[in-house]
Amino acid sequence: MKLKKFRIQNYCSIIDSGVIELSENDNVSVFAGQNESGKSSLLRALYDFERGKFEPDSMPFSKGQKPIQSVSCTYRIEQSDDIADILSDIVIDDYKLEVEEGQKILDENKLKKIREFTIIKTNENGEVKDAVDDNSFKIFQAAILDKPKEVKEGKEAKADESEETKEKYIDIADEQNSDVADLFWQAGPKIVFFDDFCDLLPNKIFISALKEKKTDTEGYRAVRNLEQILETDFVKKDEEADSVRRTKEDEENEVLSVNFQKDWGQRIHGENKVLVKYDFQKRNGEGENGSYINFYVETKKGQPLPPKQRSKGLIWFLSLWLELKAQDIEHNDLVLLLDEPDQHLHVKAQKDILKLINKLASGDKNKKGDQIFYATHSPYLIEVDYLSRIKLVLNTENEGTKIEDIVTSKIDTEYKKDALQPIADAIGLNVSEFSPLNNKNVILEGISDYYYFSGMKKVLSKTGNYAFVPGIGVRQINNLISMSIGYGLSWIAIIDDDPEKGGKDSKKKFDEIKDSVFDGDEDKTKEKVHILEEIVGIENMFTHNDLKLIDSSVKQDSDKTKVVGRKRKVLFSKLFFEKADKGEITEDKISKTAKDNFKKAFDFIERNFVKSNKNS
C-alpha cells in the first residue's frame, strides 16, 4: 500500500495545505523551502496523524474559538496487496475471534472494489476523532460474512431450520465508522518520524530511564530499537548474574555488528567496516547512581569511541538503521519522514544521505521500497534529475504555509524566490554534468535547449551517438566550438532565430561564429551552424498543448517563452526531460508542429554527422 495524497488544515502555520498529490512512480517526495517556511510542521502533522495525538503547541493562534485541526491521508491499494487477508488478520486480532484455519470472515470480492481509502483525523478541543471515507465504510460493512452454522441433530436441528437465524462474525453499526477507520489505519503503511534528538544513539543511558519509560530521555528510542533488534531486555539484565550477562553481551554485540554490515553493504560516511557495541555497567544504586549502558562505535581506523565522538553523519546512518530495522520487524510498508537530515552535516555526508534515500526508496528483490518524505533547504539534497519530486513550501503573509508543485508555481513573490533558491543552487552546482565533450557534439545556446533537445531525442526515438552541450550565450558557444576543434572533435551548433527583428540577432550570432571560427567563409559556416527559422526562444518550438503536458495550468499565448517565464525556464525544461525520459511524454502526445520543428533540427544533425563520418 502507498500513501497517495494528504491534506493538512489548521496545524501551526498551515491553514490549509490543499490536497498534496504524491507521485505514483517515485517513492521520494522532497519538501523544499527556507527556514520557518513550515516544512517541519508538515512532517509533524503527518506524524501526529499516525500517533492519533496532536501536539498542544500545534494549534494555530486564534483570538476566538479554536479552529478544528485535521489531517487526511488517502492510501492506494497496490495489485500485490490482498486487502481481505490484511483486514481479516487485524479483525481477528482486535476482536479476539476464534476462527478455524482457512475460514473466511470477509468477502474478498466485495473488498476488491476498494482501490483506495481515505482516513481523516480531527482534533476539536483536545478530542481526536477518526473516520474512513463513506464508500469504504459501507463496502466493509457489506463484506462481513456470516458465521457458519453449527451442525445439530434431532428436534433442535428442526427448530433451528424454522428460525433461520444468522450471526455475523462482527457487528458494525452505522455509527461505528471510527472503529472501521482504526482497522483501515492499521492496514495502511506505518508513518515513522526520525528525530535527531530522541533517535540518535546516545553515549550512555541509565537503566532507570528505561525502567520508568522516560521517553524524552536522549536517545531513548534508539536504545529501544536496539532492544527490539536484539530481542533482548536491558532492564532484565540488571537482575542477571555477571557471567550470564557478559556472555549474552558478547553474543549480541557480534550479532549487531554482523547485521549492520550485512544490511548496509556500502561505504558509510567514508567507512566500509563499522562495529557497534554496548557495555552494561552494573551498579547497586538507584537512578543515576544505578546501572547504565555505554555505547561504542568502532571503525577499522581506530579504537571504540562513544557515538558523540564519531562524526554526526556516521551516527545518523547508524541510528536510522536501528529505526528501520526495528520497524521492519513489524511492518512491511513504511512512510519515513526525515526533517532536514542535512542539519549539522557537511557536504559529503549529505551526498551519502541522498544515496541512502534512493536506495531505501528503490527496495530490492527481498523488500519493496519505502516511501520517503524529507524536508530540506540544502542544494546538496536536491537532485536535478528528479525535479518532479519537489514540492515548494512557502510561508505566505495572508494564507500561511502553502505547498506547491515546482512546475505550477509562478515566481511572483520574494518568498517564492527564497523557496526556489536551493533548487536554483542545485542546478548551478550540477552544471558540471554538461561539461564533458563527446566525439560528436551538438552545441546549443543554453541549458533549456539542452533539456528540450535531450527530451525530444528520446520522444522521437533518435539513437545517434552525439552529445548535446549547452553554452551560456554566443561567447560560450564560440569557446565550446574552439575546444571541439582543438581536441579534434566533430561539432555543429544550433541557434534560434529572431524574425521580429528581421533576423538581425540570429544573423549577428551567425556572423560572430563565421568570423571567429571560419575566417568569414559563409558556406562553411552554414554547413556547421543551423538556425531554427522563425523560432524565438526554444519554447516556441512547441504548441500550447505541448506545454500543458508539463503544466496543465499554463495560459494561452502566442509567445510560449513568455508563458513559461524567464525565472522558471530551466526548471520547466528539466521537467519536460524527466517526463520524456520516464515515458510519460511520448510521440503520440506531442503536436505535429513540435515534431516537425525538431525533425528539421535532427535532420541537420544526422546529415552533418553522417557527412563527417564519410570524410574521416
N, C-alpha and C positions, 0 to 999 in steps of 0.2 A: 504494500500500500504506500501511496505517496501523498504528501501534503500538496494540494493543487493550488489553493488560494487562501487568503485570510483577510480579515478586516479588523481594525482596532478603533475603538471610539472612547474618548474621554479618559485617556491614560497619559498622565504627566502632560507634556506639551502637545500630544496628539489629540486633536479634537475629533477628526475623522480621517483615517488614512485612506478611505476609499477601498475598493476591492483590489488587493495586490495579487496579480496573476503570476504564477511561477512557471518556469519552462517545463514542458513535458519531456524534453530530450536531454536536459542538463540538470544534474543534481546540485549544482552550486549556484547560490544567489549571493551577490555582493551588494551591501548597502553602504554607499559611499557618500561622504559629506564631511564638513568641517566639525570641529568640536562644538558641543552644545546644540547640534542640529536635531537631536532626538534619535540618533542611531541606537544608542543603548536602550532607550525606552522601548523601542520597537521590539528588540530581542527580549527584554524583561517582560513585556506584555505577553509574548508567546509562552514564556516560561511560567508566568502566573496562570495562564490558561491551563497549562499542563498540571500544575500543582493544585488547581482549583481554589487558589487563595490569592487575593490581590493585596499587594503591599500597601499599607496605610498611606505612605507618602506618595503613592502614585495618583491619588485623587487630585484633579486639577483644582486650582484655587477658584472659589466661587463665593460671591457675596450673598447670594440667595441660597436656594435649595441645592444640595449636592447633586450633580448630574449622575445618571446611571452609566456605569462603566460596562463595556462589553468587548469581548474578543470572540470572533467566529472563525472556525477553520473548516475548510472543505477538503475531504480526502478522496482521492481517486483509487478505485479498486482495480488492481492490475489483473491481467489474464491468469497469472500464476497464483493469485490469491483465491483460496477456497473459503469464501466468506461464511458459508454454512458451517464448515468444520470449526473455523476460528470462533465464531459466536457460540456454537454448541459447547465447546470446551469452557468458555467463560461462563455460560449459563449454568452448566453442571457444577462448576466450582463455586459460583456465587450463591446458587440456590441449594447447594449440597444435595443434588439429585442422585439417586441410586439408579443407574441405567446399565442394562446388560450390554456387553461388548457388541458393537455393530448396530445397536439400536439407534435410530434417528429420532431426534427430538425437534428438529426444524426442517421445514420443507425446502429442500435445496433449490428446486426450480423457481419457487417464488422469490427467494432471496437473490437469485441471479439477476432479477430485474433491477436491483440496486447497483448502479455502476459508480455512483459517488454518493457521499453523505456529508451533511454539514452539522457541526456541533457548535452551539453558541453558549458562552458562559457570561453571565451578567452579575454585576455587583451593585446592589442597591441598599444603601445604608448598612453596609457591612455584611449583608447576607448574599452569598453566592449561589446562584441557581444555574442549572444547565438544561439544555433542551436539544433534541435532534430534530432535523427537518421533518415536516409532517408526512411527506411521501415515504421516507424510510421507516418512520414510526408505524404507519399503517401496514406497510408490507411486512414488517417484523411481527406485528400482531397477528396477521393472517397466516404467517408461516409457522406458528407454534402448533405442533402436532398433538394429536390425542394420544393418551397412554393406551397401550394395548390392553384389551380386556383380559381379565383373569378367567381361566378355563374352569367352569364349575359344572357340577353334575346334579342330576335329580331335580327335585322341586325347586331348589334355589336357582338352578340354571333357567328353568321355565319362567320364574318370577322376573329374573333379570332381562329376559328376552322381551317381555312386555313393557318394561320400563325404558329400555334403550338409553340408559344414561351414559354420557361420555365425559371424560375428565381429561383436561389438557395438562401437559407437563408443568406449565406455569400459567397463571392468570395475570394478564396485563390489562388493566382498565384504561380507559381513555385519558384519565387524569394522571397516569403514571409515565408520562413522557420522559421525565427526569431519570427514572430507573433505566429506561431503554437507552437514553443518551449515555449513561455511565457504561453500559455494555459496549456500545459502539466506540466510546472513547478508549476503553481497554483494548479493543481490536485494532485501533489505529497505531501509527508509529509513535514511539516514545520520544518526547522532546527533551533534550538534555542541554542544560546551560553550563558551559565550562567557565568557571570563575577563577581568576588569578589568585585570590586570597585563600579561599576555602579549599581549593582543589590542587594547589601545588604541594608536592611532597615536602613536609617540614623537616627541620633538623632533628627535632625530637617532639614527642608527645607524651604527656603523663597518662598513666592508666586510669587515673581518677576521671579525666576528661571523657574517656571512652565509656567508663562505667556509668557516669552520670549523664551521658549523651549530650555533652555540651557542644552542640552543632556549630556554634560560632567560633570554636577554637581554631586557630590557624592550622590548616592542613587536615582538618577533621575528615572531610570526605575522601581525600586521597588515601588516608590510612584505612578508612572503612572499605574503600575499593580494594586495597591490598589484602585485607582480611578475606573478602569475598573470592578473590582470585586464588588465594592460597587455601581456601576452605578451612580457615583457622579462626580462633577467637583469642585476641590478645588479652582480654580481661581474664579468661580462664587460665592463661599461662601463669598468672600471678600465684595460682594455687598449686602449680605443678612442682615436682621435685626438680632440683637444679639439673641433674643428669638427663632427665627426660626432656626438659625444656631445651637444653643445649643441643641434644640430638635432633629434635624437631627443627630447631632454628637452622642448623646446618643444611638439613634436607630441604627446607622451604626456601632458603636463600639460593640454593642450587636450582631449584625449580623456577624461581622467579627470574633469575638471570637468563636461563635457557629459553624460557618462554618469550622474554623480551627480545632476545636476539632472533628467535625464530619468526616472530610476528613482524618485526621491523628489520628485515634483512636489507638494510641500506645504511649508508653513512649518515649518522645522525649528528647534525651540527658539527661536522668535521671528524666525528669519531666513528670507527667501524666496530669497536668492541666496548660495550658498556656493561658493567656488572652492578647490580642493585642489591643491597644488603640491609638487614635490620639487626640491631643488637639490643636484646632485652636486658635491662638493668634492674635486678631485684632489690627492693628496699622495703623495710618493715613499717615505715611511717604512713601518714595519710596525706592526701592531696599532693602538693608539690614537694612534700618530704617522702612521698611514696615511690613506687616503682614507675619506671618510664622506659620508653623505647627510643634509641638513637637510630637514625637512618644514614646510610652512606652510599655514595655513588663512586665507583671506581672505573677509570679508563686505563687503557694499556700504557698510557704515558706517565701515570703517577700513582700515588697512594690513595686509599679510600678517603674521601673528604665528605663533610656534611653537604647536603644539597645546596645550601646558600653560598657555599664557597665554589660551586661549579657555575658555569655560565647559565644565565637565565634561559637561554634558548634550549640547552640540553635538558634542564629540569622541566621546562614547559612541555617538551616532547614526551618525556618520561611520564609526567603526570597525566597528560592527555591519553597516553596508552593505558594507564591504570583505569581511567574513566571509561574508555571504550571497551576495554577487556571485561570490566565488571558489568557494564550494561549488556554486552553481547551474550553473557551467560543467560540472561532472562529475556532479551528482546531481539527479534530479527530485524525489524525496521526501526531506524533511528533518524531523528532530525537533530543535528548537532548545531548548537548556537555558540559562536565564538565572538566575544565582544572585544574588538580591537586587539587581535592577537599580536599586532605589531608593536604594542606598547613596550617600551624599555628594551626592545631587541634591535640589534644592529642589522644592517642590510643583508648580510649573509644568512642570518637566522630567519629573516623574513622570507627570503627566497626558499629556504628549506621548508618553512611552513607552507608556502604555496605548493611545493611539490607534494607535501603530505596531504594537503586538502584535496588535490586532484587524485591522488592515489586512493584515499578513502572514498571519494565520490564515485570512482570508476568501479571499485569492487574487484573481484577475481572469480575464478571458477568455483570457489567454495562459498562465496558470500556476495550478495547483492551490494551495490554501492549505497552508502548512506547519503541522505540529503544534508548539505552543509550550508548554513547561512552565516556570513560573517560581516561585521561592521568594520570599516576602516577609513582612514583619510591618508593612508600611505600609498604613494605611487608604486611602491615595490610589491604591493599586494593586488595591483590591478594588472590583469593580463590583457594586452591589447588584441590578442587573438580571440578573446571571448567577451567583447563589449556587451553582447546581448544579455550577459549575466547581471549587468549592473543596474541597480535602482539608485536614483539620486535622492538623498534625504535632505530636505530643505526646511529651514526654520523661518517661516514667513511671519510677517508682522501681524496680520489680521486673521490668518487661518491656522496658526500653529504649525506643527510639523506636517509636511506633505511629502509623499513618496511618489516619484515619477519615473517612468521608463526613460532611459537616457535618450532614446531617439525622439520621443514626443515632447521633450522638454524644450520650450522656446527660451533661449538665453536672453531674457529681458530685464533681469534684476541683478543686483550685486550678490545676493545670497546664492543665486543660481550659478553665477560665475565662480563663487567660492566653492560650491559643491563640485563643480566640474574641474576644479584645479588639479586634484590628484590624477584625474583621467588624462587631462592635457599633459601633465608632467610625465605620466607613464608612456604616452605616445612619444614624447620628446626623448625619454630615456631609451626607448626601444628603436630609435632611429637607426641604430647600428645594424638592424636586421636588413636594411635596404642596401647597405654599403658594398657587399661583395659583387664584383663584376663577373659576368659569365663569358663563355666563348662567344655567345651571341647576345647582344644587349639591345633592348628597346628602351631608349631614353625618353622619359616623359617629363612634363612640366612640374608636376607636384605629387604629393602623397595621395591626394584624392584620385588623381588619374591612375596611380599605381593600383589602388584597390579596385576601382571600377574595371580597369582592363584585366586585372587578375581574375575578378569575378566573372566577367564575360568570357574569358578564355575557358573557364570551367563550364559555363552555361552553353556555349556554342561547341563544346567538345573539341576544342583545338588542342592538339598534342605536340606542337612544335617545341623543340628543345631550346628555348630562348628565355631570357630573364627580363622582366620589367624593372627598370631602375629609375626612381623619381629624382628629379633635380628640384631645386627650390629657386625658380626664376631662370632666365636665359643665361645669366653669367655662370650659374652652376651647371646648366646643360653644356655650356662650352667646356667647362672643366672636365665633365664626365666624358665628353667626346674626345678631348685631348688625352685623358687617361686610357680610354679604349684604344686609341691609335698608338699610344706609347707602348701598351702591352701587346699590341698586335691582335686585338680582339675585334670581331665583327660588331657593327653597330648600325642603328638607324635612330632617327629622332622623330617624335610626333608632337606637333604643337597645334593649339586651337586657333580659330580664325576670329576676325573682328569685322564682320561685314558692315556693321553700322558705322564703322569708321573708314569705310571704303577699303578695308583690308590693310590699312596703314600699319596697325600694330603688329599683325602677323607678318607683314612684309618687312617690318623693322627687325623682328626676330630672325626671319629667314636670311635677311641680308647680313646680320651680325655673324651668323654661322657661316654664311658663304664667304665673307671677308676673312674671318679669323681662322677658318679651317680649310677652305678650298681656294684661297687666294683669288676670290672673285669669280670662280667658274660656276655659273648658274646651272648648267646641265648636270654637273657632278653633284651639286647641292640638291637638285630635285630627285636624284636617284637615292639620296640618303635622308632627306627631310620631307615628311608628309604633313600637309596642313589639313586639318579637319574642316572642310569647307562649310561655311555658314554656321559654324558651331562656336559660340562664345561661352566658354566655361563647360567643363566636361559633363555637368548635369544636364545640359541641353541636348545631349545625345539621346536622352530618354524622353518618354511621354509622361504626362501627369499620372496615368495609371501605373506606369512602371515604378514611379517614386512611392506610390501608395502601397507597394509590396513591402516597403521598408517602414513607412509611417502612414497609417491609414488616415491620419488627420491632416495631411498636407493640403494646402489650399491650391486652387486652380490659378495658374498664372503662366503667361507665355514665356517668361524668363524663369526657368527651373532653378538656376543658380540663386535667384532671389528667394524662391520658395524655401530652399534648403537653408539658406542663411550662411553668411561667412563664418560665424562663430561655431557652427556645428558641421561644417563642411567635411572635415576629416572623419569625425565620428559617424556621420551618415554614410560615407563611402565605405568605412570599415565594416559597418553593419551589413551593407549590401554584399560585401565579400564573404562575410560569415554565413549569411543565408544561402548564398550561391554554393559555398564550399560544403555546407551541410545538406544540400539538395532541396532546400526549402524554396529557392527560386530556380525554376527550370526554364528551358527554352520555350515551352508551350505557354508559359505565363508572361513572357516578355513580349512587348509590342513589336510589330513588323518594322516600325520606324527605328527603334533602337537596334534591332538585329541588322537592319540594312546599314545603319551608320557604322556600327562596329565591324561588320563584314568588310566594308571598304578598307578600314584600317588594317584588319587582319590579312586581307588580300595583299596589301602593300608589304606588310611584314614578311609574309611567307614567300612572296615573289622575290623580295630582296635577298632573303637568306638562301633561297634555292640558287639564285644567281651567284651569290658569294661562294657557295659550295662548289659550283662549276668552275669558278675562277681559281679556287685554292688548290 
